[in-house]
């Protein structure tokens, strides 16, 4: 998986920060987006992030997910 790949959320992932559903539970299952980044370091130091893959779903909405929650399409 690399930056720029198109991906789909294959598992049920509930978020509360979706701009169109702010403060409400929103399930990302079957939503498609693009890999915007993979977190491997912070301020020059290696890190082991819990949610390392940053997915851009729309212009206003991004979310960090685990690799096992998404699939490349």
PDB file with SEQRES, HELIX, SHEET and CRYST1 records, atoms N, CA, C and O in Angstrom:
SEQRES   1 A   73  UNK UNK UNK UNK UNK UNK UNK UNK UNK UNK UNK UNK UNK          
SEQRES   2 A   73  UNK UNK UNK UNK UNK UNK UNK UNK UNK UNK UNK UNK UNK          
SEQRES   3 A   73  UNK UNK UNK UNK UNK UNK UNK UNK UNK UNK UNK UNK UNK          
SEQRES   4 A   73  UNK UNK UNK UNK UNK UNK UNK UNK UNK UNK UNK UNK UNK          
SEQRES   5 A   73  UNK UNK UNK UNK UNK UNK UNK UNK UNK UNK UNK UNK UNK          
SEQRES   6 A   73  UNK UNK UNK UNK UNK UNK UNK UNK                              
HELIX    1 AA1 UNK A   67  UNK A   69  5                                   3    
SHEET    1 AA1 2 UNK A  14  UNK A  15  0                                        
SHEET    2 AA1 2 UNK A  26  UNK A  27 -1                                        
SHEET    1 AA2 2 UNK A  41  UNK A  42  0                                        
SHEET    2 AA2 2 UNK A  45  UNK A  46 -1                                        
SHEET    1 AA3 5 UNK A  62  UNK A  65  0                                        
SHEET    2 AA3 5 UNK A  53  UNK A  56 -1                                        
SHEET    3 AA3 5 UNK A  32  UNK A  38 -1                                        
SHEET    4 AA3 5 UNK A   6  UNK A   9 -1                                        
SHEET    5 AA3 5 UNK A  70  UNK A  72 -1                                        
CRYST1    1.000    1.000    1.000  90.00  90.00  90.00 P 1           1          
ATOM      1  N   UNK A   1       0.846  -1.168   0.000  1.00  0.00           N  
ATOM      2  CA  UNK A   1       0.000   0.000   0.000  1.00  0.00           C  
ATOM      3  C   UNK A   1       0.897   1.238   0.000  1.00  0.00           C  
ATOM      4  O   UNK A   1       1.862   1.319   0.760  1.00  0.00           O  
ATOM      5  N   UNK A   2       0.562   2.204  -0.866  1.00  0.00           N  
ATOM      6  CA  UNK A   2       1.385   3.413  -0.951  1.00  0.00           C  
ATOM      7  C   UNK A   2       0.493   4.640  -1.164  1.00  0.00           C  
ATOM      8  O   UNK A   2      -0.691   4.513  -1.476  1.00  0.00           O  
ATOM      9  N   UNK A   3       1.067   5.801  -0.994  1.00  0.00           N  
ATOM     10  CA  UNK A   3       0.339   7.057  -1.172  1.00  0.00           C  
ATOM     11  C   UNK A   3      -0.198   7.133  -2.601  1.00  0.00           C  
ATOM     12  O   UNK A   3       0.528   6.873  -3.560  1.00  0.00           O  
ATOM     13  N   UNK A   4      -1.480   7.492  -2.735  1.00  0.00           N  
ATOM     14  CA  UNK A   4      -2.115   7.606  -4.034  1.00  0.00           C  
ATOM     15  C   UNK A   4      -2.995   6.429  -4.406  1.00  0.00           C  
ATOM     16  O   UNK A   4      -3.780   6.525  -5.350  1.00  0.00           O  
ATOM     17  N   UNK A   5      -2.884   5.312  -3.683  1.00  0.00           N  
ATOM     18  CA  UNK A   5      -3.720   4.142  -3.965  1.00  0.00           C  
ATOM     19  C   UNK A   5      -5.177   4.414  -3.608  1.00  0.00           C  
ATOM     20  O   UNK A   5      -5.462   5.061  -2.600  1.00  0.00           O  
ATOM     21  N   UNK A   6      -6.104   3.919  -4.440  1.00  0.00           N  
ATOM     22  CA  UNK A   6      -7.534   3.993  -4.131  1.00  0.00           C  
ATOM     23  C   UNK A   6      -7.861   2.820  -3.213  1.00  0.00           C  
ATOM     24  O   UNK A   6      -7.454   1.688  -3.474  1.00  0.00           O  
ATOM     25  N   UNK A   7      -8.594   3.092  -2.143  1.00  0.00           N  
ATOM     26  CA  UNK A   7      -8.929   2.062  -1.167  1.00  0.00           C  
ATOM     27  C   UNK A   7     -10.407   2.129  -0.794  1.00  0.00           C  
ATOM     28  O   UNK A   7     -11.082   3.136  -1.011  1.00  0.00           O  
ATOM     29  N   UNK A   8     -10.884   1.029  -0.228  1.00  0.00           N  
ATOM     30  CA  UNK A   8     -12.259   0.933   0.264  1.00  0.00           C  
ATOM     31  C   UNK A   8     -12.197   0.424   1.697  1.00  0.00           C  
ATOM     32  O   UNK A   8     -11.398  -0.460   2.008  1.00  0.00           O  
ATOM     33  N   UNK A   9     -13.031   0.973   2.568  1.00  0.00           N  
ATOM     34  CA  UNK A   9     -13.119   0.492   3.945  1.00  0.00           C  
ATOM     35  C   UNK A   9     -13.924  -0.799   3.918  1.00  0.00           C  
ATOM     36  O   UNK A   9     -15.079  -0.808   3.491  1.00  0.00           O  
ATOM     37  N   UNK A  10     -13.308  -1.899   4.379  1.00  0.00           N  
ATOM     38  CA  UNK A  10     -13.967  -3.202   4.285  1.00  0.00           C  
ATOM     39  C   UNK A  10     -14.615  -3.636   5.591  1.00  0.00           C  
ATOM     40  O   UNK A  10     -15.410  -4.577   5.594  1.00  0.00           O  
ATOM     41  N   UNK A  11     -14.300  -2.980   6.694  1.00  0.00           N  
ATOM     42  CA  UNK A  11     -14.883  -3.314   7.981  1.00  0.00           C  
ATOM     43  C   UNK A  11     -15.700  -2.147   8.503  1.00  0.00           C  
ATOM     44  O   UNK A  11     -15.560  -1.022   8.023  1.00  0.00           O  
ATOM     45  N   UNK A  12     -16.537  -2.404   9.467  1.00  0.00           N  
ATOM     46  CA  UNK A  12     -17.334  -1.348  10.076  1.00  0.00           C  
ATOM     47  C   UNK A  12     -16.430  -0.487  10.963  1.00  0.00           C  
ATOM     48  O   UNK A  12     -15.871  -0.971  11.947  1.00  0.00           O  
ATOM     49  N   UNK A  13     -16.294   0.789  10.605  1.00  0.00           N  
ATOM     50  CA  UNK A  13     -15.502   1.742  11.370  1.00  0.00           C  
ATOM     51  C   UNK A  13     -16.392   2.953  11.628  1.00  0.00           C  
ATOM     52  O   UNK A  13     -16.808   3.632  10.689  1.00  0.00           O  
ATOM     53  N   UNK A  14     -16.684   3.223  12.894  1.00  0.00           N  
ATOM     54  CA  UNK A  14     -17.566   4.327  13.252  1.00  0.00           C  
ATOM     55  C   UNK A  14     -16.727   5.526  13.658  1.00  0.00           C  
ATOM     56  O   UNK A  14     -15.849   5.419  14.515  1.00  0.00           O  
ATOM     57  N   UNK A  15     -17.004   6.679  13.034  1.00  0.00           N  
ATOM     58  CA  UNK A  15     -16.312   7.923  13.366  1.00  0.00           C  
ATOM     59  C   UNK A  15     -17.345   8.970  13.767  1.00  0.00           C  
ATOM     60  O   UNK A  15     -18.522   8.862  13.423  1.00  0.00           O  
ATOM     61  N   UNK A  16     -16.889   9.984  14.498  1.00  0.00           N  
ATOM     62  CA  UNK A  16     -17.772  11.050  14.959  1.00  0.00           C  
ATOM     63  C   UNK A  16     -17.339  12.414  14.428  1.00  0.00           C  
ATOM     64  O   UNK A  16     -17.912  13.432  14.816  1.00  0.00           O  
ATOM     65  N   UNK A  17     -16.342  12.453  13.551  1.00  0.00           N  
ATOM     66  CA  UNK A  17     -15.821  13.733  13.065  1.00  0.00           C  
ATOM     67  C   UNK A  17     -16.089  13.972  11.575  1.00  0.00           C  
ATOM     68  O   UNK A  17     -15.448  14.825  10.963  1.00  0.00           O  
ATOM     69  N   UNK A  18     -17.031  13.225  10.989  1.00  0.00           N  
ATOM     70  CA  UNK A  18     -17.386  13.449   9.582  1.00  0.00           C  
ATOM     71  C   UNK A  18     -18.052  14.820   9.460  1.00  0.00           C  
ATOM     72  O   UNK A  18     -18.969  15.115  10.226  1.00  0.00           O  
ATOM     73  N   UNK A  19     -17.617  15.673   8.514  1.00  0.00           N  
ATOM     74  CA  UNK A  19     -18.139  17.048   8.439  1.00  0.00           C  
ATOM     75  C   UNK A  19     -19.642  17.146   8.198  1.00  0.00           C  
ATOM     76  O   UNK A  19     -20.264  18.114   8.638  1.00  0.00           O  
ATOM     77  N   UNK A  20     -20.239  16.185   7.521  1.00  0.00           N  
ATOM     78  CA  UNK A  20     -21.681  16.241   7.258  1.00  0.00           C  
ATOM     79  C   UNK A  20     -22.499  15.604   8.379  1.00  0.00           C  
ATOM     80  O   UNK A  20     -23.720  15.759   8.415  1.00  0.00           O  
ATOM     81  N   UNK A  21     -21.847  14.895   9.287  1.00  0.00           N  
ATOM     82  CA  UNK A  21     -22.535  14.208  10.383  1.00  0.00           C  
ATOM     83  C   UNK A  21     -21.817  14.490  11.701  1.00  0.00           C  
ATOM     84  O   UNK A  21     -21.649  13.584  12.517  1.00  0.00           O  
ATOM     85  N   UNK A  22     -21.399  15.712  11.914  1.00  0.00           N  
ATOM     86  CA  UNK A  22     -20.603  16.071  13.090  1.00  0.00           C  
ATOM     87  C   UNK A  22     -21.335  15.740  14.387  1.00  0.00           C  
ATOM     88  O   UNK A  22     -22.495  16.104  14.578  1.00  0.00           O  
ATOM     89  N   UNK A  23     -20.624  15.038  15.272  1.00  0.00           N  
ATOM     90  CA  UNK A  23     -21.180  14.676  16.561  1.00  0.00           C  
ATOM     91  C   UNK A  23     -22.091  13.458  16.536  1.00  0.00           C  
ATOM     92  O   UNK A  23     -22.578  13.032  17.584  1.00  0.00           O  
ATOM     93  N   UNK A  24     -22.328  12.897  15.370  1.00  0.00           N  
ATOM     94  CA  UNK A  24     -23.164  11.719  15.239  1.00  0.00           C  
ATOM     95  C   UNK A  24     -22.312  10.549  14.758  1.00  0.00           C  
ATOM     96  O   UNK A  24     -21.293  10.736  14.094  1.00  0.00           O  
ATOM     97  N   UNK A  25     -22.741   9.362  15.099  1.00  0.00           N  
ATOM     98  CA  UNK A  25     -22.017   8.176  14.642  1.00  0.00           C  
ATOM     99  C   UNK A  25     -22.202   8.016  13.137  1.00  0.00           C  
ATOM    100  O   UNK A  25     -23.322   8.091  12.631  1.00  0.00           O  
ATOM    101  N   UNK A  26     -21.088   7.793  12.420  1.00  0.00           N  
ATOM    102  CA  UNK A  26     -21.124   7.587  10.980  1.00  0.00           C  
ATOM    103  C   UNK A  26     -20.244   6.395  10.651  1.00  0.00           C  
ATOM    104  O   UNK A  26     -19.059   6.389  10.987  1.00  0.00           O  
ATOM    105  N   UNK A  27     -20.804   5.388  10.000  1.00  0.00           N  
ATOM    106  CA  UNK A  27     -20.077   4.172   9.653  1.00  0.00           C  
ATOM    107  C   UNK A  27     -19.410   4.342   8.284  1.00  0.00           C  
ATOM    108  O   UNK A  27     -20.075   4.682   7.305  1.00  0.00           O  
ATOM    109  N   UNK A  28     -18.102   4.106   8.220  1.00  0.00           N  
ATOM    110  CA  UNK A  28     -17.335   4.274   6.990  1.00  0.00           C  
ATOM    111  C   UNK A  28     -17.314   3.025   6.107  1.00  0.00           C  
ATOM    112  O   UNK A  28     -16.680   3.042   5.053  1.00  0.00           O  
ATOM    113  N   UNK A  29     -17.985   1.951   6.504  1.00  0.00           N  
ATOM    114  CA  UNK A  29     -17.932   0.705   5.731  1.00  0.00           C  
ATOM    115  C   UNK A  29     -18.353   0.953   4.286  1.00  0.00           C  
ATOM    116  O   UNK A  29     -19.357   1.618   4.032  1.00  0.00           O  
ATOM    117  N   UNK A  30     -17.577   0.411   3.337  1.00  0.00           N  
ATOM    118  CA  UNK A  30     -17.779   0.509   1.887  1.00  0.00           C  
ATOM    119  C   UNK A  30     -17.534   1.907   1.328  1.00  0.00           C  
ATOM    120  O   UNK A  30     -17.845   2.156   0.163  1.00  0.00           O  
ATOM    121  N   UNK A  31     -16.991   2.817   2.115  1.00  0.00           N  
ATOM    122  CA  UNK A  31     -16.639   4.149   1.635  1.00  0.00           C  
ATOM    123  C   UNK A  31     -15.284   4.070   0.944  1.00  0.00           C  
ATOM    124  O   UNK A  31     -14.378   3.386   1.420  1.00  0.00           O  
ATOM    125  N   UNK A  32     -15.145   4.778  -0.190  1.00  0.00           N  
ATOM    126  CA  UNK A  32     -13.894   4.760  -0.946  1.00  0.00           C  
ATOM    127  C   UNK A  32     -13.142   6.070  -0.757  1.00  0.00           C  
ATOM    128  O   UNK A  32     -13.741   7.133  -0.589  1.00  0.00           O  
ATOM    129  N   UNK A  33     -11.823   5.970  -0.788  1.00  0.00           N  
ATOM    130  CA  UNK A  33     -10.978   7.141  -0.657  1.00  0.00           C  
ATOM    131  C   UNK A  33      -9.601   6.869  -1.237  1.00  0.00           C  
ATOM    132  O   UNK A  33      -9.389   5.886  -1.947  1.00  0.00           O  
ATOM    133  N   UNK A  34      -8.676   7.754  -0.920  1.00  0.00           N  
ATOM    134  CA  UNK A  34      -7.313   7.666  -1.443  1.00  0.00           C  
ATOM    135  C   UNK A  34      -6.321   7.764  -0.294  1.00  0.00           C  
ATOM    136  O   UNK A  34      -6.507   8.561   0.626  1.00  0.00           O  
ATOM    137  N   UNK A  35      -5.273   6.957  -0.344  1.00  0.00           N  
ATOM    138  CA  UNK A  35      -4.243   6.998   0.688  1.00  0.00           C  
ATOM    139  C   UNK A  35      -3.503   8.329   0.568  1.00  0.00           C  
ATOM    140  O   UNK A  35      -2.892   8.616  -0.462  1.00  0.00           O  
ATOM    141  N   UNK A  36      -3.561   9.139   1.625  1.00  0.00           N  
ATOM    142  CA  UNK A  36      -2.922  10.445   1.633  1.00  0.00           C  
ATOM    143  C   UNK A  36      -1.564  10.398   2.324  1.00  0.00           C  
ATOM    144  O   UNK A  36      -0.722  11.266   2.092  1.00  0.00           O  
ATOM    145  N   UNK A  37      -1.345   9.406   3.161  1.00  0.00           N  
ATOM    146  CA  UNK A  37      -0.076   9.292   3.852  1.00  0.00           C  
ATOM    147  C   UNK A  37      -0.027   8.063   4.730  1.00  0.00           C  
ATOM    148  O   UNK A  37      -1.057   7.499   5.098  1.00  0.00           O  
ATOM    149  N   UNK A  38       1.194   7.653   5.061  1.00  0.00           N  
ATOM    150  CA  UNK A  38       1.408   6.534   5.966  1.00  0.00           C  
ATOM    151  C   UNK A  38       2.357   7.018   7.056  1.00  0.00           C  
ATOM    152  O   UNK A  38       3.482   7.432   6.776  1.00  0.00           O  
ATOM    153  N   UNK A  39       1.895   6.961   8.289  1.00  0.00           N  
ATOM    154  CA  UNK A  39       2.655   7.496   9.414  1.00  0.00           C  
ATOM    155  C   UNK A  39       3.707   6.487   9.841  1.00  0.00           C  
ATOM    156  O   UNK A  39       3.378   5.416  10.352  1.00  0.00           O  
ATOM    157  N   UNK A  40       4.973   6.829   9.631  1.00  0.00           N  
ATOM    158  CA  UNK A  40       6.069   5.981  10.083  1.00  0.00           C  
ATOM    159  C   UNK A  40       7.055   6.745  10.962  1.00  0.00           C  
ATOM    160  O   UNK A  40       7.845   6.147  11.693  1.00  0.00           O  
ATOM    161  N   UNK A  41       6.996   8.081  10.880  1.00  0.00           N  
ATOM    162  CA  UNK A  41       7.876   8.888  11.728  1.00  0.00           C  
ATOM    163  C   UNK A  41       7.202  10.202  12.091  1.00  0.00           C  
ATOM    164  O   UNK A  41       6.314  10.681  11.386  1.00  0.00           O  
ATOM    165  N   UNK A  42       7.645  10.773  13.207  1.00  0.00           N  
ATOM    166  CA  UNK A  42       7.131  12.045  13.684  1.00  0.00           C  
ATOM    167  C   UNK A  42       8.307  12.866  14.176  1.00  0.00           C  
ATOM    168  O   UNK A  42       9.051  12.424  15.050  1.00  0.00           O  
ATOM    169  N   UNK A  43       8.478  14.033  13.635  1.00  0.00           N  
ATOM    170  CA  UNK A  43       9.599  14.931  13.938  1.00  0.00           C  
ATOM    171  C   UNK A  43      10.938  14.212  13.796  1.00  0.00           C  
ATOM    172  O   UNK A  43      11.844  14.384  14.612  1.00  0.00           O  
ATOM    173  N   UNK A  44      11.041  13.404  12.745  1.00  0.00           N  
ATOM    174  CA  UNK A  44      12.300  12.730  12.438  1.00  0.00           C  
ATOM    175  C   UNK A  44      12.564  11.463  13.216  1.00  0.00           C  
ATOM    176  O   UNK A  44      13.590  10.818  13.001  1.00  0.00           O  
ATOM    177  N   UNK A  45      11.668  11.082  14.120  1.00  0.00           N  
ATOM    178  CA  UNK A  45      11.868   9.868  14.913  1.00  0.00           C  
ATOM    179  C   UNK A  45      10.860   8.811  14.491  1.00  0.00           C  
ATOM    180  O   UNK A  45       9.702   9.142  14.237  1.00  0.00           O  
ATOM    181  N   UNK A  46      11.265   7.554  14.411  1.00  0.00           N  
ATOM    182  CA  UNK A  46      10.317   6.494  14.036  1.00  0.00           C  
ATOM    183  C   UNK A  46       9.250   6.312  15.113  1.00  0.00           C  
ATOM    184  O   UNK A  46       9.537   6.398  16.307  1.00  0.00           O  
ATOM    185  N   UNK A  47       8.014   6.059  14.676  1.00  0.00           N  
ATOM    186  CA  UNK A  47       6.909   5.816  15.604  1.00  0.00           C  
ATOM    187  C   UNK A  47       6.144   4.568  15.169  1.00  0.00           C  
ATOM    188  O   UNK A  47       6.217   4.140  14.017  1.00  0.00           O  
ATOM    189  N   UNK A  48       5.423   4.010  16.107  1.00  0.00           N  
ATOM    190  CA  UNK A  48       4.552   2.877  15.795  1.00  0.00           C  
ATOM    191  C   UNK A  48       3.120   3.338  16.059  1.00  0.00           C  
ATOM    192  O   UNK A  48       2.575   3.113  17.140  1.00  0.00           O  
ATOM    193  N   UNK A  49       2.527   3.973  15.076  1.00  0.00           N  
ATOM    194  CA  UNK A  49       1.191   4.530  15.215  1.00  0.00           C  
ATOM    195  C   UNK A  49       0.136   3.422  15.273  1.00  0.00           C  
ATOM    196  O   UNK A  49       0.268   2.392  14.612  1.00  0.00           O  
ATOM    197  N   UNK A  50      -0.915   3.646  16.076  1.00  0.00           N  
ATOM    198  CA  UNK A  50      -2.020   2.692  16.161  1.00  0.00           C  
ATOM    199  C   UNK A  50      -2.847   2.695  14.879  1.00  0.00           C  
ATOM    200  O   UNK A  50      -3.322   1.643  14.450  1.00  0.00           O  
ATOM    201  N   UNK A  51      -3.025   3.860  14.265  1.00  0.00           N  
ATOM    202  CA  UNK A  51      -3.785   4.021  13.029  1.00  0.00           C  
ATOM    203  C   UNK A  51      -2.866   4.688  11.999  1.00  0.00           C  
ATOM    204  O   UNK A  51      -2.950   5.899  11.795  1.00  0.00           O  
ATOM    205  N   UNK A  52      -1.994   3.915  11.351  1.00  0.00           N  
ATOM    206  CA  UNK A  52      -0.922   4.501  10.544  1.00  0.00           C  
ATOM    207  C   UNK A  52      -1.307   5.014   9.158  1.00  0.00           C  
ATOM    208  O   UNK A  52      -0.543   5.776   8.566  1.00  0.00           O  
ATOM    209  N   UNK A  53      -2.463   4.622   8.622  1.00  0.00           N  
ATOM    210  CA  UNK A  53      -2.796   4.975   7.246  1.00  0.00           C  
ATOM    211  C   UNK A  53      -3.790   6.136   7.241  1.00  0.00           C  
ATOM    212  O   UNK A  53      -4.889   6.021   7.785  1.00  0.00           O  
ATOM    213  N   UNK A  54      -3.400   7.251   6.626  1.00  0.00           N  
ATOM    214  CA  UNK A  54      -4.270   8.414   6.507  1.00  0.00           C  
ATOM    215  C   UNK A  54      -5.006   8.335   5.174  1.00  0.00           C  
ATOM    216  O   UNK A  54      -4.383   8.313   4.112  1.00  0.00           O  
ATOM    217  N   UNK A  55      -6.342   8.294   5.236  1.00  0.00           N  
ATOM    218  CA  UNK A  55      -7.180   8.175   4.042  1.00  0.00           C  
ATOM    219  C   UNK A  55      -7.922   9.484   3.829  1.00  0.00           C  
ATOM    220  O   UNK A  55      -8.526  10.024   4.755  1.00  0.00           O  
ATOM    221  N   UNK A  56      -7.871   9.991   2.595  1.00  0.00           N  
ATOM    222  CA  UNK A  56      -8.621  11.189   2.228  1.00  0.00           C  
ATOM    223  C   UNK A  56      -9.873  10.741   1.494  1.00  0.00           C  
ATOM    224  O   UNK A  56      -9.795  10.199   0.391  1.00  0.00           O  
ATOM    225  N   UNK A  57     -11.035  10.971   2.112  1.00  0.00           N  
ATOM    226  CA  UNK A  57     -12.307  10.557   1.524  1.00  0.00           C  
ATOM    227  C   UNK A  57     -12.910  11.665   0.672  1.00  0.00           C  
ATOM    228  O   UNK A  57     -13.514  11.391  -0.365  1.00  0.00           O  
ATOM    229  N   UNK A  58     -12.753  12.902   1.098  1.00  0.00           N  
ATOM    230  CA  UNK A  58     -13.252  14.053   0.342  1.00  0.00           C  
ATOM    231  C   UNK A  58     -12.348  15.242   0.638  1.00  0.00           C  
ATOM    232  O   UNK A  58     -11.373  15.124   1.380  1.00  0.00           O  
ATOM    233  N   UNK A  59     -12.678  16.370   0.059  1.00  0.00           N  
ATOM    234  CA  UNK A  59     -11.869  17.572   0.255  1.00  0.00           C  
ATOM    235  C   UNK A  59     -11.794  17.963   1.732  1.00  0.00           C  
ATOM    236  O   UNK A  59     -10.769  18.465   2.195  1.00  0.00           O  
ATOM    237  N   UNK A  60     -12.883  17.732   2.468  1.00  0.00           N  
ATOM    238  CA  UNK A  60     -12.959  18.160   3.863  1.00  0.00           C  
ATOM    239  C   UNK A  60     -12.804  17.030   4.874  1.00  0.00           C  
ATOM    240  O   UNK A  60     -12.771  17.297   6.075  1.00  0.00           O  
ATOM    241  N   UNK A  61     -12.708  15.785   4.435  1.00  0.00           N  
ATOM    242  CA  UNK A  61     -12.730  14.676   5.385  1.00  0.00           C  
ATOM    243  C   UNK A  61     -11.586  13.692   5.166  1.00  0.00           C  
ATOM    244  O   UNK A  61     -11.431  13.112   4.091  1.00  0.00           O  
ATOM    245  N   UNK A  62     -10.787  13.523   6.228  1.00  0.00           N  
ATOM    246  CA  UNK A  62      -9.706  12.541   6.262  1.00  0.00           C  
ATOM    247  C   UNK A  62      -9.842  11.753   7.553  1.00  0.00           C  
ATOM    248  O   UNK A  62     -10.406  12.243   8.532  1.00  0.00           O  
ATOM    249  N   UNK A  63      -9.322  10.529   7.554  1.00  0.00           N  
ATOM    250  CA  UNK A  63      -9.350   9.704   8.753  1.00  0.00           C  
ATOM    251  C   UNK A  63      -8.144   8.776   8.767  1.00  0.00           C  
ATOM    252  O   UNK A  63      -7.679   8.322   7.722  1.00  0.00           O  
ATOM    253  N   UNK A  64      -7.648   8.504   9.968  1.00  0.00           N  
ATOM    254  CA  UNK A  64      -6.567   7.537  10.160  1.00  0.00           C  
ATOM    255  C   UNK A  64      -7.190   6.173  10.417  1.00  0.00           C  
ATOM    256  O   UNK A  64      -8.079   6.042  11.259  1.00  0.00           O  
ATOM    257  N   UNK A  65      -6.723   5.152   9.691  1.00  0.00           N  
ATOM    258  CA  UNK A  65      -7.246   3.795   9.835  1.00  0.00           C  
ATOM    259  C   UNK A  65      -6.107   2.790   9.925  1.00  0.00           C  
ATOM    260  O   UNK A  65      -4.955   3.101   9.624  1.00  0.00           O  
ATOM    261  N   UNK A  66      -6.457   1.578  10.345  1.00  0.00           N  
ATOM    262  CA  UNK A  66      -5.490   0.477  10.355  1.00  0.00           C  
ATOM    263  C   UNK A  66      -5.448  -0.160   8.970  1.00  0.00           C  
ATOM    264  O   UNK A  66      -6.396  -0.035   8.194  1.00  0.00           O  
ATOM    265  N   UNK A  67      -4.360  -0.835   8.666  1.00  0.00           N  
ATOM    266  CA  UNK A  67      -4.217  -1.489   7.362  1.00  0.00           C  
ATOM    267  C   UNK A  67      -5.221  -2.622   7.171  1.00  0.00           C  
ATOM    268  O   UNK A  67      -5.637  -2.888   6.043  1.00  0.00           O  
ATOM    269  N   UNK A  68      -5.615  -3.291   8.246  1.00  0.00           N  
ATOM    270  CA  UNK A  68      -6.553  -4.412   8.101  1.00  0.00           C  
ATOM    271  C   UNK A  68      -7.991  -3.946   7.929  1.00  0.00           C  
ATOM    272  O   UNK A  68      -8.863  -4.776   7.673  1.00  0.00           O  
ATOM    273  N   UNK A  69      -8.275  -2.658   8.058  1.00  0.00           N  
ATOM    274  CA  UNK A  69      -9.628  -2.135   7.905  1.00  0.00           C  
ATOM    275  C   UNK A  69      -9.916  -1.691   6.468  1.00  0.00           C  
ATOM    276  O   UNK A  69     -11.058  -1.371   6.139  1.00  0.00           O  
ATOM    277  N   UNK A  70      -8.892  -1.669   5.612  1.00  0.00           N  
ATOM    278  CA  UNK A  70      -9.063  -1.181   4.246  1.00  0.00           C  
ATOM    279  C   UNK A  70      -8.535  -2.188   3.239  1.00  0.00           C  
ATOM    280  O   UNK A  70      -7.731  -3.059   3.571  1.00  0.00           O  
ATOM    281  N   UNK A  71      -9.002  -2.054   1.999  1.00  0.00           N  
ATOM    282  CA  UNK A  71      -8.513  -2.903   0.907  1.00  0.00           C  
ATOM    283  C   UNK A  71      -8.267  -2.043  -0.316  1.00  0.00           C  
ATOM    284  O   UNK A  71      -8.990  -1.074  -0.548  1.00  0.00           O  
ATOM    285  N   UNK A  72      -7.264  -2.380  -1.095  1.00  0.00           N  
ATOM    286  CA  UNK A  72      -6.934  -1.650  -2.309  1.00  0.00           C  
ATOM    287  C   UNK A  72      -7.937  -2.044  -3.401  1.00  0.00           C  
ATOM    288  O   UNK A  72      -8.267  -3.219  -3.557  1.00  0.00           O  
ATOM    289  N   UNK A  73      -8.414  -1.051  -4.151  1.00  0.00           N  
ATOM    290  CA  UNK A  73      -9.354  -1.347  -5.248  1.00  0.00           C  
ATOM    291  C   UNK A  73      -8.732  -0.992  -6.585  1.00  0.00           C  
ATOM    292  O   UNK A  73      -9.364  -1.168  -7.627  1.00  0.00           O  
TER     293      UNK A  73                                                      
END                                                                             
